[in-house]
Amino acid sequence: MTDRITITKTKTTTKAEAATPLPAAEQLKRDSRFLRGTIAQGLADRSTGAISEDDNKLMKFHGSYQQDNRDIRDERRRQKLEPDYSFMVRVRLPGGVLSPQQWLDLDDLASRYGNAGLRITTRQTFQIHGVRKEDMRDLMHGINTTGLSTLAACGDVVRTFVCSVNPQISSGHAKVYDWSWQLMEHLAPRTSAYRELWIDRLEQTTDGASDAEPLLGPTYLPRKFKIGFAIPPYNDVDIFAQDLGLIAILDADNQLQGFNVAVGGGMGSTASDPSTYPRLGDVIGFVPPEHLLQTCWHLVAVQRDFGNRQERKHARLKYTIDSHGGLAWFRDELQSRLPFAIEPPRPYQFTHNGDRFGWIEGDDGRWHLTLRIPSGRLLDVPGHTRQTGMREIARIHRGDLRMTGNQNAVIANVATEDKAAIEALVRQHGLDDHESASGLRLNAISCVALPTCGLAMAEAERYLPHIVTQLEQLMARHGLQDEAIHLRISGCHNGCARPFGGEIGLIGRAVGKYDLRIGADHIGERLNTIYRENINEASILAALDELFARFVAERHSGERFGDFVVRSGIVTPPERRPALVY
C-alpha cells in the first residue's frame, strides 16, 4: 500500500480572505476541539431528549442526526411538550459488505435501540432510526464492537464509499473493492474524539490538543464529499452523482488497469434557487492503481482549499469547479500537486444503471443472490417477513452479505450446495418478490422523508408503494406492464434518492405536491428535466398517461422511456460540458 501522504500544497490565503470572519458553521468546527464540542455533556443531560443545535451539527461527523417525529409535532406543541426527539445513526460500510455475524449484531442493536428495524440507504449502508438519547452511547459502542464504525458516515468529510456490489464476480472486481477500503482508510478523519465518546465512553473528553487532521484540517471540508467506484458495464452506484467517481478499467482478462477519474457530481439543489443545481461528474483523466491514493488525497485537498466556506449551499465540489474556471482549471490545479502526470481517460462503456436480481455466478463458481428490499426497509409486514427472513439467512449463511446503491440486499458467496437452503428461506419469508415485481417496481427507490427527516417537504418512502401501484395500473392500460422505467422519489430537493437521475423523478415541494421530472437515461449519464412543477397526484398521473400514450405510439424499437421523451423533443436535457482535450 502507498504510504500515507501527510504534506499537501495549499492555496495561498490573501489578506482579504484572512480578514474575513468565518461563518458560524465554520467557526463551530474550528472551535470544536476536533469534533468534541459539548457532546458528552449534552448526552448526559436528562432534562431533555435533545442536544444543542451546535452539538447536533458536530454529531453528524460521528454518524448521527438528531430528528423528531413530525407526525406528532403539532400535537406535542399543543400539549406544551418538547418535540419527540430521537436520533438516526448511520453505519460506515464501504462497498456495503458485511459478515453474517455483523448483520445479526446490527439487527439485534436495531431491535434493542431503534424503532423501525434496519434501513438500507442509497449509499450501501444501514441507518437505525428512533434511537433515544440515553441509548446513544450503548448503540454506538455496540456498532464498534461488531468491527464497524459510524465515523464520517455524515458531516463535512469524505463520506462512506460506494462500490459495485459484487466484488467476487471476478478477481478484478475484488481488487476494486480492496482499493475502496484502502482509500477510505487513507482519507478518514484522524480525530480521537470518536474513540473517547463512543468506544471508551468517557464522561469528559480530553481537550484534543494532541489531535491533528493532516488532510482535513481543523475546519474539515466545506461540505460533504462522496466517492464511488464503478465497474463497467454496470453503473450500479450512479458513479456520475459522486463528487469523485472512480471508473475501474479492466482488461479482457478482468485484471485491473487503473481508474478513470470523474469529478463534480452531486444531486442536491435548493428549491426555486437557480444558483443551485444537480450536476453529473466529468471524466478528467486516468490513474493507475499505484497512484490512486495520492491522487485522491490531493483531489480532496483542492476542495478543502478552494471550496466555498462562506455559503454552504454553494460549497460542494461541483460549485468549486464551476466557479473557478471549470474542468481545465481543476485538472491543472490537481496536476500541479502531483509528481506524476494524469493520463488521458481510457475507453469504457456503461450499459445498465440498476441492480441485477436473482442468482449470478462468479468466476470462482460461487453464487450471489440479489433481493428486492422496498425502500431498503427491513421490517416484518404481512406476507413479507423481511427482517426475520434475513436474520434466519444470516444464521446459516457461510458467505457474506452486501447492500446495493439501490437499497437492495445481496446474499453473496453462496456455495452451490447451500443454494437450496437459502432459496427455501427466501420463499418462506416472502423475499422472492423480485421474481414477480414489475420493471417499474424493481427500479423504484425513495428517501426516508416524513416523518423523521427535518428537510422533507413531502412524503417519499411511505408514498412509494401507493404511487408505484397507480403507475403500474396506468402502464398496464398502455401495454407497458413489462417496461423497466427508473422511478425515484425524494421528499425535497436535497436529492437523497437521486431523483434527478430518474427517467421519472418526483421531488417533494409540499405535502401532496411534487415536481415531475423526466428524461434521464437508463445508464446514469444524463439528468432529467422539469416537466411539470408543484403538482398533485392526479396531475402527475394525467401527465404520465399522456406521455405513455405517445411513448407506445411513437417509440423506436427498444427505445427507453427517458430516451424517447428527449428524442421526441418533449423535454430538452441539460447541457453537458465539453470534454477535456488531451
ChimeraX attribute file (.defattr): number of C-alpha atoms within 10 A of each C-alpha:
attribute: neighborCount
match mode: 1-to-1
recipient: residues
	/A:1	8
	/A:2	12
	/A:3	8
	/A:4	13
	/A:5	15
	/A:6	9
	/A:7	10
	/A:8	14
	/A:9	13
	/A:10	13
	/A:11	12
	/A:12	8
	/A:13	10
	/A:14	8
	/A:15	8
	/A:16	7
	/A:17	10
	/A:18	9
	/A:19	9
	/A:20	9
	/A:21	10
	/A:22	14
	/A:23	12
	/A:24	11
	/A:25	17
	/A:26	19
	/A:27	13
	/A:28	18
	/A:29	22
	/A:30	16
	/A:31	13
	/A:32	20
	/A:33	20
	/A:34	25
	/A:35	26
	/A:36	25
	/A:37	22
	/A:38	18
	/A:39	20
	/A:40	20
	/A:41	14
	/A:42	18
	/A:43	21
	/A:44	13
	/A:45	13
	/A:46	11
	/A:47	7
	/A:48	13
	/A:49	19
	/A:50	23
	/A:51	22
	/A:52	14
	/A:53	10
	/A:54	16
	/A:55	22
	/A:56	21
	/A:57	22
	/A:58	26
	/A:59	24
	/A:60	23
	/A:61	24
	/A:62	27
	/A:63	23
	/A:64	28
	/A:65	22
	/A:66	27
	/A:67	21
	/A:68	22
	/A:69	18
	/A:70	18
	/A:71	12
	/A:72	12
	/A:73	17
	/A:74	13
	/A:75	12
	/A:76	15
	/A:77	11
	/A:78	9
	/A:79	9
	/A:80	9
	/A:81	11
	/A:82	14
	/A:83	19
	/A:84	17
	/A:85	20
	/A:86	24
	/A:87	23
	/A:88	21
	/A:89	28
	/A:90	28
	/A:91	26
	/A:92	26
	/A:93	23
	/A:94	23
	/A:95	29
	/A:96	27
	/A:97	24
	/A:98	19
	/A:99	17
	/A:100	23
	/A:101	17
	/A:102	19
	/A:103	21
	/A:104	18
	/A:105	17
	/A:106	23
	/A:107	20
	/A:108	16
	/A:109	19
	/A:110	24
	/A:111	14
	/A:112	13
	/A:113	19
	/A:114	23
	/A:115	14
	/A:116	17
	/A:117	23
	/A:118	24
	/A:119	23
	/A:120	25
	/A:121	26
	/A:122	24
	/A:123	28
	/A:124	29
	/A:125	28
	/A:126	25
	/A:127	24
	/A:128	25
	/A:129	24
	/A:130	22
	/A:131	23
	/A:132	20
	/A:133	21
	/A:134	15
	/A:135	15
	/A:136	19
	/A:137	18
	/A:138	15
	/A:139	22
	/A:140	26
	/A:141	19
	/A:142	19
	/A:143	24
	/A:144	16
	/A:145	13
	/A:146	16
	/A:147	9
	/A:148	17
	/A:149	22
	/A:150	25
	/A:151	28
	/A:152	24
	/A:153	27
	/A:154	25
	/A:155	23
	/A:156	21
	/A:157	24
	/A:158	24
	/A:159	25
	/A:160	28
	/A:161	24
	/A:162	30
	/A:163	34
	/A:164	28
	/A:165	30
	/A:166	25
	/A:167	22
	/A:168	21
	/A:169	21
	/A:170	16
	/A:171	16
	/A:172	21
	/A:173	22
	/A:174	17
	/A:175	16
	/A:176	28
	/A:177	23
	/A:178	13
	/A:179	17
	/A:180	23
	/A:181	16
	/A:182	15
	/A:183	20
	/A:184	18
	/A:185	13
	/A:186	19
	/A:187	20
	/A:188	17
	/A:189	22
	/A:190	18
	/A:191	19
	/A:192	17
	/A:193	22
	/A:194	25
	/A:195	15
	/A:196	17
	/A:197	22
	/A:198	23
	/A:199	18
	/A:200	13
	/A:201	16
	/A:202	13
	/A:203	12
	/A:204	13
	/A:205	21
	/A:206	14
	/A:207	13
	/A:208	15
	/A:209	8
	/A:210	8
	/A:211	14
	/A:212	16
	/A:213	15
	/A:214	15
	/A:215	22
	/A:216	22
	/A:217	16
	/A:218	20
	/A:219	20
	/A:220	22
	/A:221	27
	/A:222	27
	/A:223	21
	/A:224	19
	/A:225	24
	/A:226	22
	/A:227	26
	/A:228	26
	/A:229	29
	/A:230	27
	/A:231	27
	/A:232	17
	/A:233	13
	/A:234	21
	/A:235	26
	/A:236	25
	/A:237	28
	/A:238	27
	/A:239	29
	/A:240	29
	/A:241	29
	/A:242	27
	/A:243	27
	/A:244	27
	/A:245	28
	/A:246	27
	/A:247	26
	/A:248	27
	/A:249	25
	/A:250	18
	/A:251	11
	/A:252	7
	/A:253	9
	/A:254	13
	/A:255	17
	/A:256	20
	/A:257	16
	/A:258	21
	/A:259	25
	/A:260	26
	/A:261	26
	/A:262	25
	/A:263	27
	/A:264	28
	/A:265	26
	/A:266	26
	/A:267	23
	/A:268	22
	/A:269	20
	/A:270	15
	/A:271	15
	/A:272	9
	/A:273	8
	/A:274	8
	/A:275	10
	/A:276	15
	/A:277	19
	/A:278	24
	/A:279	24
	/A:280	25
	/A:281	25
	/A:282	24
	/A:283	21
	/A:284	21
	/A:285	19
	/A:286	24
	/A:287	23
	/A:288	16
	/A:289	17
	/A:290	11
	/A:291	18
	/A:292	19
	/A:293	24
	/A:294	18
	/A:295	23
	/A:296	19
	/A:297	20
	/A:298	23
	/A:299	20
	/A:300	21
	/A:301	22
	/A:302	22
	/A:303	23
	/A:304	25
	/A:305	18
	/A:306	18
	/A:307	24
	/A:308	20
	/A:309	20
	/A:310	16
	/A:311	11
	/A:312	14
	/A:313	17
	/A:314	20
	/A:315	20
	/A:316	25
	/A:317	29
	/A:318	27
	/A:319	21
	/A:320	22
	/A:321	21
	/A:322	13
	/A:323	14
	/A:324	13
	/A:325	10
	/A:326	15
	/A:327	23
	/A:328	15
	/A:329	14
	/A:330	21
	/A:331	17
	/A:332	11
	/A:333	15
	/A:334	20
	/A:335	16
	/A:336	13
	/A:337	17
	/A:338	16
	/A:339	10
	/A:340	11
	/A:341	12
	/A:342	20
	/A:343	14
	/A:344	16
	/A:345	19
	/A:346	17
	/A:347	7
	/A:348	13
	/A:349	11
	/A:350	16
	/A:351	12
	/A:352	16
	/A:353	22
	/A:354	22
	/A:355	24
	/A:356	17
	/A:357	18
	/A:358	16
	/A:359	16
	/A:360	15
	/A:361	18
	/A:362	18
	/A:363	10
	/A:364	12
	/A:365	13
	/A:366	19
	/A:367	22
	/A:368	25
	/A:369	21
	/A:370	25
	/A:371	25
	/A:372	26
	/A:373	24
	/A:374	21
	/A:375	24
	/A:376	28
	/A:377	21
	/A:378	23
	/A:379	18
	/A:380	16
	/A:381	11
	/A:382	9
	/A:383	10
	/A:384	20
	/A:385	18
	/A:386	22
	/A:387	18
	/A:388	16
	/A:389	22
	/A:390	25
	/A:391	19
	/A:392	17
	/A:393	20
	/A:394	21
	/A:395	13
	/A:396	12
	/A:397	23
	/A:398	17
	/A:399	17
	/A:400	19
	/A:401	27
	/A:402	25
	/A:403	32
	/A:404	30
	/A:405	27
	/A:406	29
	/A:407	27
	/A:408	26
	/A:409	26
	/A:410	24
	/A:411	25
	/A:412	28
	/A:413	24
	/A:414	22
	/A:415	17
	/A:416	11
	/A:417	9
	/A:418	15
	/A:419	16
	/A:420	11
	/A:421	12
	/A:422	21
	/A:423	14
	/A:424	12
	/A:425	17
	/A:426	21
	/A:427	13
	/A:428	15
	/A:429	20
	/A:430	17
	/A:431	22
	/A:432	21
	/A:433	15
	/A:434	17
	/A:435	12
	/A:436	9
	/A:437	13
	/A:438	19
	/A:439	17
	/A:440	21
	/A:441	22
	/A:442	26
	/A:443	20
	/A:444	25
	/A:445	30
	/A:446	29
	/A:447	27
	/A:448	22
	/A:449	24
	/A:450	21
	/A:451	19
	/A:452	20
	/A:453	19
	/A:454	14
	/A:455	12
	/A:456	24
	/A:457	21
	/A:458	23
	/A:459	26
	/A:460	27
	/A:461	23
	/A:462	16
	/A:463	16
	/A:464	22
	/A:465	14
	/A:466	11
	/A:467	16
	/A:468	16
	/A:469	14
	/A:470	13
	/A:471	18
	/A:472	20
	/A:473	14
	/A:474	18
	/A:475	19
	/A:476	12
	/A:477	13
	/A:478	16
	/A:479	13
	/A:480	20
	/A:481	16
	/A:482	13
	/A:483	15
	/A:484	19
	/A:485	22
	/A:486	26
	/A:487	24
	/A:488	26
	/A:489	33
	/A:490	30
	/A:491	31
	/A:492	29
	/A:493	26
	/A:494	21
	/A:495	25
	/A:496	22
	/A:497	35
	/A:498	27
	/A:499	33
	/A:500	35
	/A:501	33
	/A:502	30
	/A:503	27
	/A:504	25
	/A:505	30
	/A:506	31
	/A:507	30
	/A:508	27
	/A:509	23
	/A:510	17
	/A:511	13
	/A:512	14
	/A:513	21
	/A:514	27
	/A:515	23
	/A:516	25
	/A:517	24
	/A:518	31
	/A:519	30
	/A:520	28
	/A:521	26
	/A:522	23
	/A:523	20
	/A:524	25
	/A:525	19
	/A:526	23
	/A:527	27
	/A:528	26
	/A:529	23
	/A:530	16
	/A:531	16
	/A:532	15
	/A:533	15
	/A:534	16
	/A:535	17
	/A:536	16
	/A:537	13
	/A:538	8
	/A:539	15
	/A:540	20
	/A:541	15
	/A:542	12
	/A:543	14
	/A:544	18
	/A:545	17
	/A:546	10
	/A:547	16
	/A:548	21
	/A:549	15
	/A:550	15
	/A:551	21
	/A:552	13
	/A:553	10
	/A:554	12
	/A:555	17
	/A:556	12
	/A:557	6
	/A:558	6
	/A:559	12
	/A:560	19
	/A:561	25
	/A:562	23
	/A:563	18
	/A:564	20
	/A:565	24
	/A:566	18
	/A:567	16
	/A:568	13
	/A:569	9
	/A:570	14
	/A:571	18
	/A:572	16
	/A:573	19
	/A:574	14
	/A:575	8
	/A:576	13
	/A:577	11
	/A:578	8
	/A:579	11
	/A:580	14
	/A:581	7
	/A:582	8
